[in-house]
Amino acid sequence: MSAAGARAERQPRRGDARLRRAALLAAVGELLAERGTAFSLADAAGLAGLSTATAYRNFADTDSAVDAFWAELTAELLDAFDRLPAADPIGDIRAVCREWVAQASRWGAAAVHVRSPRGVLARRGAEDPFVGGLYERLARRVEAAIAAGLVPSQDVRFAVLMWITVFDERAVVDLTRTLGWTADRTAGHLTEALLRVLDVRGS
């Protein structure tokens, strides 16, 4: 077989492997939302329509699959924040809020089962990659609003902590699943609550 032919054969296989891993992670998210962590890797494989052997080729155990699920969704959230087009400081805050709810309304019911018992600021200090990245992105937007005179000078650490608290995925799940609100309505109400907490001028 030529080198080009070998590459063409390998590429679909790599693509298939990515699809199988994505299917497993989707199954992990569905099982987390339904059962919490009380499921096996074989359960995830069955839900994904894959063999248990395939699941174990991707993950060592259920915990590592859950860790991978969490790592992927948090990376997607931060990447989505980075891709948002810049507007005015308050518009930027609103855009982050909308994106946050849009994503959390999909995976929030699963994410509540992998939360850390430690506080956000403590985890940031301990260099938790996700919390550190989230804090940096939110703090940057709060600081821009302060610098523009759109919100009063305040402790940015407290402001970010309140932002994360208002947009806790449990609140998103309650509003979208328990009350049946749309993601847009949920984002609108939570955003207005945050702007009042920040004491945005004229809100």
N, C-alpha and C positions, 0 to 999 in steps of 0.2 A: 504494500500500500504506500502511496506517495505521502510525503510530509503534509501536503495540503489536505489529502484525504483523511489522514489521522487527526488533524486539527478539526476538520468538519465533523468527525465522529465524536470527538471529545466534547465539543461545544454543546450539542443537544443533551449529552449525558450530564454536563454540569448544570444546564438549564433544568433538566428533570430533577436533579438533586435539590436545586433551589426551590422548585415547586413543591417537592415533598416536604422540605423543611418548613416552608410557609404554611402548608396544609396542617402540619403537626402543631405549629404555633397557634394557628387559628383554632384548632381543636382544644389546645391548652387554655386559651382564653375563654372558650365557650364552657369548658368544664369548670374553670375557676368561678365563672359567673354563676353557674348552677349549683356547685357543690363546695365551693371553697377549695382547699387543698386536698380534700379527701378523694383523690383519684390516682390511678396508676398510669405509668407510661403506656401500658398496654391499652388502657381505656382511651387515651388520646390517639393511639394508633388506630384503634377500631373506629373511632369517630371520624378520623381523617381518611378512612378507607385504605389504610396501609397495614403492612405486617408489623408485628411487634419487633421483629429483627430490624426492620428499617428504622423504627423509632430509636432503637438502641444504637444504631449506627450514627445517629444524629446527636443523641444526648445520653449521658451516662446514667441518669436517673430522672425521676419526676422533678426533683428540686432544680436540677440544671436546666430542664425544659422551662420551668416557671421563671427562673432567672433570665433565660434567653428571651422569653415573652416580655418580661418587664423591661429588659435592656432595649429591645427593639421598639416598643411603643414609646418609651421615654426619649429615645434618640429621634424618632419621628416627630414627636411634639416639639423638641428644641429646634430641629431642622425646619419645621413649619414656621416657627416664630422668626427664624433667620431669613426666610424667604418672603416675609410680608413686606410689601412696598412701604417706603417711608411716607408719612404724612405729617401733620402737625402733632405735637406731643400727646394731646388728648386723643386724637384720631389713632395714634399708634397704640395707645392703651386699649382703646375700644377694639382695634383689630386683633390684638393679642387675646383679649377676652373672648371674642367670637370664635377664633380658631381653637382656643382651649376647650370651650364647651362643645364645639363640633366634634373634636376628637374624644373628649371624655364621655360624651353621650354614647359612643360606640364601645369603649373599653372600661368605663368606670366601674361597672358591676363586677368585673374581674379584678381590677386593680385594688379594690378595697381589701382583698384577701392577701395582698403582698405588701401592705404598708408597714413601715418601721414604727415601733413604739416610741422612738426618740423624736425629739422636737426638730423642727425644720432648721432653726438657727444652729443648734448643736450639731446636726448632721452636716451643715455647710462648713462648720469649723473643723469637722473631722474629715473634710474633703470627700464627701459623697459626690461622685461625678455628676449625677443627675441633679441633685439639690443645688450643688455649686453652680451648674450651668443655668438652672432655672432662676436661681437668685440673681445671677449676673444679668440675665436678660430683663428681668422685671425691674431690678434696681436701676438699670440704665434708663428705662422709660420713666420711672418716677423722678429720677434726677433731672432728666430733660424737661419734665413738666415744672419742676421747681425752678430750674434755671430760666425758663420762659416766663416765670411769674404767674403761671396758671394754677398752681397750688402753693399753699404757704410752705415755708421752710419747716421741715419736720425730720424726725429720725427715720431715715430710709429703711433701716432694719425693721422697724415696727411696721412701716407702710408695706413692705414686701411680705412680712408675715401675715398681715391682714389680707393682702391680695390672695395669697395662697390659701388662707383660711376660708375666705368667701367662695373661692373656686374649688374647694375640696370636692373630689369626685363623688363623695357620698351625697353631697348636696345636689350635684348634677343628676345623679341617679334618682334621688328622691323626686326632683322636679320633673324629669323626663319620663321616668317609669312609674313612679307612684302617683303623681298628679297628672301625668299624661301631657305635659307641656311639650311644645316643639323645642328644638335646639335653639332656634332664633329667639323665641320668647324667653327661654331660660337665660340665654346670653344677655338679652336686654335687661332683665330684672337684676341679674347678678352684677352686671356692669354698672348700673345706676347705683346699686348698693355700694360698690367699691368707690365710685366717684364721690359719694357722700362721705365715706370713711376718709378719703384723701383730702376732703374739703375743697374740691375743685371749685374755682370761682364761678358763680352763677349756676351751680348744679343744685 
